[in-house]
């Protein structure tokens, strides 16, 4: 049996702070046929020097790009792996993750992509939470992205079949892919922590929350225009659109655009009335009525408190 090559792409742009740790997390994997590509969009900080330390083990691709989706597609174009994955420059893989993924996909050749649990870490690398998404649900993924992209690996053949990453998307390109996989392929859950996702104030997730909400509505809406959408999935359209507008409302709430947040939240209930009693709706709508000063104080208080339990994937927003 041949050993499949696994290619990991790290897109970077002035990413010196945590890049070394991200690179090491890949290079220390106990899997021999591993290819790491760092796709640099033109860094002017210490990023190139960090990559140069590993020049004999890392493929460095430096060329302009229009965003993360474009950068990843450029990296994948330079790769040779049968199995592909990506992590952010501030994220990392856990020990043994790649071997576990290869073993799983070798055992189940009919599966096109596999994802696992993902630890949430802070700026010091301390684990503050764990995302446990659970088994793949094709209807659920249509409206809500509960899968962490650093903990996801995809067969190259499936990614090529669905058209690679949509380069017009900046925040929810992963959700767009998972929806396409639900329609045109397959995904499966491996109950093992495969990656670490770092949360910090400078991350893309905190800079572009409004756009994430708008993109979610866009990708979910257009999914139902796909003629290949199976009948059993098309029946979930109202629920999926409700979830998409709910997430958009939560995004706008996170950006403290409270009026637009409530507009989208009401849209969510119009599509899916059951969301009116959903804890995500109730909490977000109720908080939106408090006003910005009080919300800001409550957020500061929340940052000082430890998480009470592992993250419920129904509330986790990977790109918000």
C-alpha positions in Angstrom: 0.0 0.0 0.0 1.4 3.4 -1.0 1.7 6.2 1.6 -0.4 9.1 0.5 1.3 12.6 0.5 -0.4 15.0 2.8 0.0 18.7 2.0 -0.7 21.5 4.5 -0.9 25.1 3.5 -0.3 28.0 5.9 -1.4 31.4 4.3 0.6 34.3 5.8 0.9 38.0 5.6 3.0 39.8 8.3 2.4 36.8 10.5 5.6 36.7 12.5 4.0 36.5 16.0 2.9 32.8 16.1 4.2 31.5 12.7 7.1 29.6 14.2 4.8 27.6 16.5 2.4 26.8 13.6 5.3 25.6 11.4 6.7 23.4 14.2 3.3 21.9 14.9 3.3 20.6 11.3 6.9 19.5 11.0 6.8 17.6 14.2 4.0 15.3 12.9 4.9 11.6 13.0 4.1 11.0 9.4 6.8 10.7 6.7 5.0 11.8 3.5 4.2 15.3 4.6 4.5 18.5 2.6 4.3 22.0 4.2 3.7 25.0 2.0 3.8 28.6 3.4 2.0 30.9 1.1 3.2 34.5 1.7 1.2 37.4 0.2 4.1 39.8 0.5 5.1 40.1 4.2 7.2 43.1 5.2 7.9 42.0 8.8 9.9 39.0 10.1 7.8 36.4 8.4 10.3 35.5 5.6 13.1 35.1 8.1 11.1 32.7 10.2 10.3 30.6 7.1 13.9 30.7 6.1 14.8 28.8 9.3 13.0 25.8 7.9 14.0 26.3 4.2 15.0 22.6 3.8 11.6 21.4 5.0 9.2 24.0 3.9 8.0 25.2 0.4 7.8 29.0 0.5 5.6 30.6 -2.1 5.7 34.4 -2.2 3.3 36.1 -4.5 0.5 38.7 -4.2 -3.0 37.4 -3.5 -6.5 38.8 -3.0 -7.2 37.2 0.3 -7.1 33.9 2.2 -9.2 31.9 -0.3 -6.9 33.0 -3.2 -3.8 32.4 -1.1 -5.0 28.8 -0.3 -5.7 28.0 -3.9 -2.3 29.3 -4.9 -0.8 27.1 -2.2 -2.8 24.0 -3.2 -1.7 24.6 -6.8 1.9 24.2 -5.7 1.2 21.1 -3.7 1.5 17.5 -4.6 -0.6 15.9 -1.9 -3.5 13.5 -2.3 -4.8 14.8 1.1 -5.0 18.5 1.7 -5.4 20.7 4.7 -4.7 24.2 6.0 -4.1 26.1 9.2 -3.8 29.7 10.1 -0.5 31.2 11.0 -1.7 31.5 14.5 -3.1 28.0 14.7 -1.5 24.5 14.9 -1.9 20.8 14.5 -1.9 18.5 17.5 0.7 15.6 17.8 -0.4 12.6 15.7 -3.1 14.4 13.8 -1.9 13.7 10.3 -1.3 10.0 10.9 -4.8 9.7 12.5 -6.4 11.4 9.4 -4.5 9.2 6.9 -5.4 6.0 8.9 -9.1 7.1 8.9 -9.2 8.0 5.2 -7.4 4.8 4.2 -9.9 2.8 6.2 -12.9 4.6 4.7 -12.0 5.3 1.0 -15.6 6.4 0.3 -15.2 9.4 2.6 -14.0 12.6 0.9 -13.1 14.7 3.9 -12.7 14.2 7.6 -12.8 16.6 10.5 -12.1 16.3 14.3 -12.3 18.3 17.5 -10.4 21.5 17.8 -8.8 23.0 21.0 -9.4 26.8 21.4 -6.2 28.5 22.8 -5.4 32.0 24.0 -2.5 34.2 23.2 -0.3 32.2 25.6 -1.2 28.9 24.0 -3.3 27.8 27.0 -6.4 25.7 26.1 -9.5 27.6 27.1 -12.1 25.5 25.4 -12.6 22.5 23.0 -14.9 22.5 20.0 -16.5 19.1 19.7 -18.6 19.2 16.5 -19.9 15.7 16.5 -21.0 13.5 13.6 -21.6 15.0 10.2 -25.2 16.2 9.6 -25.8 17.2 5.9 -28.9 19.2 6.8 -27.4 21.0 9.7 -24.3 22.1 7.8 -26.4 23.9 5.2 -27.2 26.7 7.6 -24.6 26.7 10.4 -20.9 26.0 10.2 -20.0 23.9 13.2 -16.8 22.5 11.8 -13.4 24.0 12.6 -11.3 24.3 9.4 -7.9 23.8 11.0 -9.1 20.3 12.1 -10.4 19.4 8.6 -8.6 17.4 5.9 -9.9 16.9 2.3 -9.1 14.5 -0.5 -7.6 16.5 -3.4 -10.0 14.8 -5.8 -13.1 16.1 -4.0 -11.7 19.6 -3.6 -11.0 19.7 -7.4 -14.5 18.3 -8.2 -16.3 21.1 -6.3 -14.2 23.8 -7.8 -11.6 24.6 -5.0 -12.1 27.6 -2.7 -14.4 30.5 -3.8 -11.9 33.4 -4.1 -14.7 36.0 -3.7 -15.2 34.8 -0.1 -13.0 36.2 2.6 -14.5 34.8 5.8 -16.8 31.8 5.1 -15.0 30.0 2.3 -14.8 26.9 4.6 -18.5 26.8 5.2 -19.1 27.2 1.5 -16.9 24.1 0.9 -18.6 22.0 3.6 -22.0 22.7 2.0 -20.6 21.7 -1.4 -19.2 18.5 0.1 -22.7 17.8 1.6 -24.2 18.1 -1.9 -21.5 16.6 -4.0 -19.4 14.4 -1.7 -19.1 13.2 1.9 -17.6 14.2 5.2 -17.0 12.3 8.4 -16.2 13.0 12.0 -13.1 11.7 13.8 -13.6 12.1 17.6 -10.0 13.2 18.3 -8.5 16.7 18.8 -6.7 17.4 15.6 -5.9 21.1 15.8 -5.6 24.2 17.9 -7.5 27.4 17.0 -6.1 30.6 18.5 -8.4 33.4 19.6 -7.0 36.9 19.8 -8.1 40.4 19.1 -6.1 40.8 16.0 -7.5 37.7 14.3 -9.4 37.9 11.0 -12.4 36.5 13.0 -12.7 39.7 15.0 -11.9 42.2 12.2 -14.5 41.2 9.7 -17.6 40.1 11.5 -20.1 42.0 9.4 -18.7 40.5 6.2 -18.9 37.0 7.7 -22.6 37.5 8.3 -23.3 38.7 4.8 -21.2 36.0 3.2 -23.1 33.3 5.2 -26.4 34.5 3.8 -24.9 34.5 0.4 -23.5 31.0 0.4 -26.5 29.4 2.0 -28.9 31.1 -0.5 -26.9 30.1 -3.5 -26.6 26.5 -2.3 -30.3 26.0 -2.9 -29.9 27.3 -6.4 -27.6 24.4 -7.2 -29.6 21.9 -9.4 -27.6 19.1 -7.8 -29.1 19.7 -4.4 -30.7 16.4 -3.3 -34.4 16.5 -2.6 -34.0 15.6 1.1 -31.6 18.5 1.6 -33.8 21.0 -0.4 -36.5 20.3 2.2 -34.3 21.9 4.8 -34.2 25.3 3.0 -36.3 27.3 5.4 -34.4 26.1 8.4 -31.0 26.6 6.7 -31.9 30.2 5.8 -33.1 30.8 9.3 -29.8 29.6 10.6 -27.9 31.8 8.1 -29.8 34.9 9.1 -29.3 34.0 12.8 -25.6 33.8 12.3 -25.7 37.2 10.4 -27.5 38.7 13.4 -25.0 37.3 15.8 -22.2 38.7 13.6 -23.7 42.2 13.6 -24.2 42.0 17.3 -20.6 41.1 17.7 -19.7 44.2 15.7 -22.1 46.2 18.0 -24.3 47.1 15.0 -27.3 46.4 17.1 -30.1 47.7 14.9 -29.0 45.6 11.9 -28.4 42.6 14.3 -32.1 42.7 15.3 -33.2 43.1 11.7 -31.3 39.9 10.7 -32.5 38.1 13.9 -36.1 38.8 13.0 -35.5 37.5 9.5 -34.2 34.3 11.0 -37.5 33.8 12.9 -39.5 34.6 9.7 -37.8 31.7 7.9 -37.6 29.3 10.9 -40.1 30.3 13.7 -38.7 27.6 16.0 -35.6 29.8 16.4 -37.6 32.2 18.5 -37.0 29.9 21.5 -33.5 29.0 20.5 -31.0 30.1 23.1 -28.8 31.7 20.5 -31.6 33.9 19.3 -32.9 34.7 22.8 -29.5 35.5 24.2 -28.4 37.7 21.2 -31.7 39.5 20.8 -31.9 40.2 24.5 -28.4 41.4 24.8 -28.9 43.7 21.7 -31.5 45.6 23.7 -29.0 46.6 26.5 -27.1 49.2 24.5 -23.4 49.4 23.7 -22.0 50.8 27.0 -23.5 47.9 29.0 -22.6 45.3 26.4 -19.0 46.5 26.5 -18.8 46.2 30.3 -20.3 42.8 30.2 -17.8 41.7 27.5 -14.9 42.9 29.7 -16.3 40.9 32.6 -16.8 37.8 30.5 -13.1 37.8 29.4 -12.0 37.5 33.0 -14.1 34.3 33.6 -13.0 30.8 32.6 -15.3 28.8 30.2 -17.7 26.7 32.1 -17.8 23.8 29.6 -16.6 22.7 26.2 -18.0 24.8 23.4 -21.3 23.8 22.0 -20.8 23.6 18.3 -24.3 25.0 17.7 -23.1 28.3 19.1 -19.4 28.4 18.0 -18.7 30.8 15.1 -15.4 30.0 13.5 -15.1 33.1 11.4 -16.8 35.7 13.6 
